[in-house]
């Protein structure tokens, strides 16, 4: 049994999610200790527990420690079973992170799967549904996966209530992927979305973001979207030949629309100045698919602690090496070697 210290490195939920995915795929059981020990609320929270129970349901796993607040977990997977699954977090926790946990597992199933997910779809500190659909999944599809998603309703913190569906066809052997440059930029656009709050906030965000980026006003669209509770999300998208990147800002009580825009535009500028095609969040998310493919590489910005921690967990389960090479000028190449 593999033993993992959940407090090592970044020490967050990514350690758990990667371990669950790879344990299910390899059939290797693991024991995770000190779960999320560095977080303000350590241990398994509702979102993390849903990841555990979802992986266990798909693999008919034996486990112990799968309860709220638990700091330790033992997980022994069985065979992977595709089919229809309904995963409800019960809070506004991120359904996208649950999906990214089970997606690699269900790609190794013997039959197609259809998922219904409910909870949060637009969460700070997690990919949004828009990011999943337009940034992450296109790269997974380039690797040979057949996945489709459709959003029914957005879910913001604290109300939750988001719902969406996903279809996954088996694709047990992903193809290596190489992203050395982004190619020519084909589309730049901004969406300022509000739910159950004044539309004027979206208008201000859209107008300000376009002005700060020196993009034409018609590139920015304010919108009202359906959700159970109040919410505000700013999405700035840059789509090039080989990669699309999205930068996201969330409105919150006591923070002006202009401040939300300024924070998000800062991230866009940092990405553009390096000329690296893959942003730091996508870099972290591509590690596991590339490792499962057994090869590939991409150029990104300076690796985050999320990335280096994820690499350590992946190398614990798989006979691969994920190499980081400093190319200078803030650009790094991540490559997978067997």
NULO-286584 format. One line per 4 residues: number of its first residue (from 1); their letters; for each residue x, y, z of C-alpha. Coordinates in steps of 0.25 Angstrom, whole numbers, plus 5000, padded with zeros to 4 digits. Layout:
BEGIN
NUM) A) X Y Z; ...
! end
This chain:
BEGIN
1) XXXX) 5000 5000 5000; 5005 5014 4996; 5006 5024 5008; 5005 5039 5005
5) XXXX) 5007 5050 5014; 4996 5060 5011; 5003 5072 5017; 5015 5071 5008
9) XXXX) 5017 5082 4998; 5005 5090 4995; 4997 5081 5005; 4983 5083 4999
13) XXXX) 4972 5075 4992; 4980 5073 4979; 4988 5062 4987; 4975 5054 4990
17) XXXX) 4969 5056 4976; 4981 5051 4968; 4983 5040 4978; 4969 5035 4976
21) XXXX) 4970 5036 4961; 4983 5028 4960; 4979 5018 4970; 4966 5015 4963
25) XXXX) 4974 5014 4949; 4986 5006 4954; 4978 4997 4965; 4988 5001 4975
29) XXXX) 4982 5004 4989; 4987 5016 4997; 4987 5022 5011; 4987 5037 5012
33) XXXX) 4991 5044 5025; 4990 5058 5029; 4979 5062 5019; 4979 5077 5016
37) XXXX) 4987 5079 5029; 4991 5093 5024; 4977 5098 5022; 4969 5107 5031
41) XXXX) 4959 5096 5032; 4968 5083 5031; 4962 5069 5027; 4952 5065 5018
45) XXXX) 4941 5075 5015; 4929 5072 5007; 4935 5075 4993; 4947 5065 4996
49) XXXX) 4937 5055 5002; 4929 5055 4989; 4942 5052 4981; 4945 5040 4990
53) XXXX) 4931 5035 4990; 4930 5037 4975; 4943 5029 4972; 4939 5018 4982
57) XXXX) 4925 5017 4975; 4932 5015 4961; 4942 5005 4966; 4934 4998 4977
61) XXXX) 4945 5002 4987; 4948 4998 5001; 4951 5010 5009; 4952 5015 5024
65) XXXX) 4953 5029 5029; 4943 5035 5018; 4935 5045 5027; 4935 5060 5029
69) XXXX) 4947 5065 5036; 4955 5052 5035; 4970 5055 5034; 4973 5041 5029
73) XXXX) 4968 5032 5018; 4970 5017 5013; 4965 5014 4999; 4966 5001 4992
77) XXXX) 4959 5001 4978; 4953 4990 4971; 4949 4989 4956; 4945 5002 4949
81) XXXX) 4930 5002 4945; 4925 5012 4935; 4910 5015 4934; 4901 5026 4939
85) XXXX) 4905 5033 4952; 4899 5045 4960; 4909 5053 4969; 4903 5063 4978
89) XXXX) 4912 5071 4987; 4901 5076 4996; 4908 5090 4997; 4914 5100 4988
93) XXXX) 4927 5092 4987; 4933 5091 4973; 4927 5080 4964; 4938 5083 4954
97) XXXX) 4948 5077 4963; 4939 5065 4966; 4938 5063 4951; 4953 5065 4948
101) XXXX) 4955 5054 4959; 4946 5043 4952; 4949 5047 4938; 4962 5040 4936
105) XXXX) 4956 5028 4944; 4944 5027 4934; 4953 5028 4922; 4958 5014 4926
109) XXXX) 4944 5008 4928; 4939 4998 4918; 4926 5005 4915; 4922 5020 4913
113) XXXX) 4917 5028 4925; 4907 5039 4927; 4909 5048 4939; 4900 5058 4946
117) XXXX) 4907 5067 4956; 4901 5077 4965; 4907 5088 4974; 4916 5099 4971
121) XXXX) 4920 5102 4956; 4927 5115 4958; 4936 5115 4970; 4948 5123 4974
125) XXXX) 4961 5114 4976; 4955 5104 4966; 4953 5104 4950; 4940 5109 4946
129) XXXX) 4930 5102 4937; 4935 5111 4926; 4949 5108 4928; 4946 5093 4928
133) XXXX) 4938 5094 4915; 4947 5104 4907; 4961 5102 4913; 4963 5088 4919
137) XXXX) 4954 5079 4911; 4959 5084 4897; 4973 5079 4901; 4968 5066 4906
141) XXXX) 4960 5064 4893; 4973 5066 4885; 4979 5055 4893; 4968 5046 4888
145) XXXX) 4957 5046 4898; 4942 5047 4895; 4936 5056 4905; 4924 5065 4905
149) XXXX) 4918 5075 4915; 4905 5083 4916; 4902 5094 4927; 4888 5094 4932
153) XXXX) 4890 5105 4943; 4901 5112 4950; 4904 5110 4964; 4912 5121 4973
157) XXXX) 4916 5121 4987; 4909 5121 4997; 4896 5116 4990; 4901 5106 4981
161) XXXX) 4890 5099 4973; 4898 5098 4960; 4895 5086 4951; 4901 5080 4939
165) XXXX) 4903 5067 4931; 4915 5061 4925; 4917 5049 4915; 4930 5041 4915
169) XXXX) 4934 5030 4905; 4945 5020 4908; 4958 5024 4903; 4968 5016 4911
173) XXXX) 4981 5021 4904; 4982 5036 4902; 4992 5041 4892; 5004 5050 4896
177) XXXX) 5002 5065 4894; 5012 5076 4891; 5009 5091 4893; 5021 5099 4890
181) XXXX) 5014 5111 4886; 5000 5117 4886; 5000 5120 4871; 4992 5132 4865
185) XXXX) 4982 5138 4874; 4968 5136 4868; 4959 5142 4878; 4959 5151 4890
189) XXXX) 4946 5153 4898; 4941 5157 4912; 4928 5152 4919; 4923 5159 4931
193) XXXX) 4912 5151 4937; 4903 5154 4949; 4892 5146 4955; 4882 5152 4965
197) XXXX) 4890 5165 4966; 4889 5178 4958; 4892 5177 4944; 4900 5190 4945
201) XXXX) 4911 5183 4952; 4913 5174 4939; 4913 5186 4930; 4923 5193 4938
205) XXXX) 4932 5181 4939; 4931 5179 4924; 4934 5193 4920; 4946 5194 4930
209) XXXX) 4952 5181 4926; 4952 5185 4911; 4958 5198 4914; 4969 5193 4922
213) XXXX) 4973 5183 4912; 4971 5193 4900; 4962 5183 4894; 4950 5188 4886
217) XXXX) 4937 5190 4893; 4930 5180 4885; 4939 5169 4891; 4932 5171 4904
221) XXXX) 4918 5165 4908; 4911 5167 4921; 4901 5156 4923; 4890 5152 4933
225) XXXX) 4891 5137 4936; 4882 5127 4944; 4886 5123 4958; 4879 5120 4971
229) XXXX) 4887 5131 4979; 4895 5144 4976; 4907 5143 4968; 4917 5151 4959
233) XXXX) 4928 5145 4951; 4937 5152 4941; 4943 5143 4930; 4954 5148 4920
237) XXXX) 4957 5138 4909; 4969 5138 4899; 4967 5127 4889; 4979 5124 4880
241) XXXX) 4982 5113 4870; 4987 5102 4880; 4982 5107 4893; 4971 5115 4900
245) XXXX) 4973 5122 4913; 4963 5128 4922; 4965 5137 4934; 4954 5138 4944
249) XXXX) 4950 5148 4955; 4939 5148 4965; 4931 5159 4971; 4929 5159 4986
253) XXXX) 4923 5168 4996; 4931 5180 4999; 4939 5179 4987; 4937 5189 4975
257) XXXX) 4934 5184 4961; 4947 5192 4957; 4955 5184 4967; 4950 5171 4962
261) XXXX) 4954 5175 4948; 4968 5180 4952; 4972 5167 4959; 4967 5159 4947
265) XXXX) 4974 5168 4937; 4987 5167 4945; 4987 5152 4943; 4984 5154 4928
269) XXXX) 4996 5163 4926; 5005 5154 4934; 5002 5142 4925; 5003 5151 4912
273) XXXX) 5017 5156 4916; 5024 5143 4917; 5018 5138 4903; 5017 5124 4910
277) XXXX) 5005 5117 4903; 5000 5109 4916; 4996 5117 4928; 4999 5112 4942
281) XXXX) 4986 5106 4945; 4985 5098 4932; 4999 5094 4934; 4995 5087 4947
285) XXXX) 4983 5081 4941; 4990 5075 4929; 5001 5067 4937; 4992 5055 4940
289) XXXX) 4987 5053 4926; 5001 5055 4920; 5006 5045 4930; 4995 5035 4927
293) XXXX) 4999 5037 4912; 5013 5034 4915; 5019 5045 4908; 5017 5060 4903
297) XXXX) 5022 5074 4907; 5017 5088 4909; 5023 5102 4911; 5017 5109 4923
301) XXXX) 5020 5120 4933; 5028 5118 4946; 5023 5105 4952; 5014 5107 4965
305) XXXX) 5014 5099 4977; 5002 5092 4973; 5009 5087 4960; 5022 5082 4968
309) XXXX) 5013 5075 4978; 5004 5069 4968; 5017 5064 4961; 5021 5057 4973
313) XXXX) 5008 5049 4975; 5008 5045 4960; 5022 5040 4961; 5018 5032 4973
317) XXXX) 5008 5024 4965; 5013 5023 4951; 5027 5019 4945; 5029 5033 4939
321) XXXX) 5038 5045 4941; 5032 5059 4940; 5043 5068 4937; 5044 5083 4939
325) XXXX) 5053 5091 4930; 5056 5106 4932; 5056 5113 4918; 5058 5127 4923
329) XXXX) 5050 5139 4923; 5039 5133 4932; 5037 5121 4923; 5038 5107 4927
333) XXXX) 5036 5094 4919; 5029 5082 4926; 5032 5068 4919; 5028 5054 4922
337) XX) 5038 5043 4921; 5037 5028 4924
! end
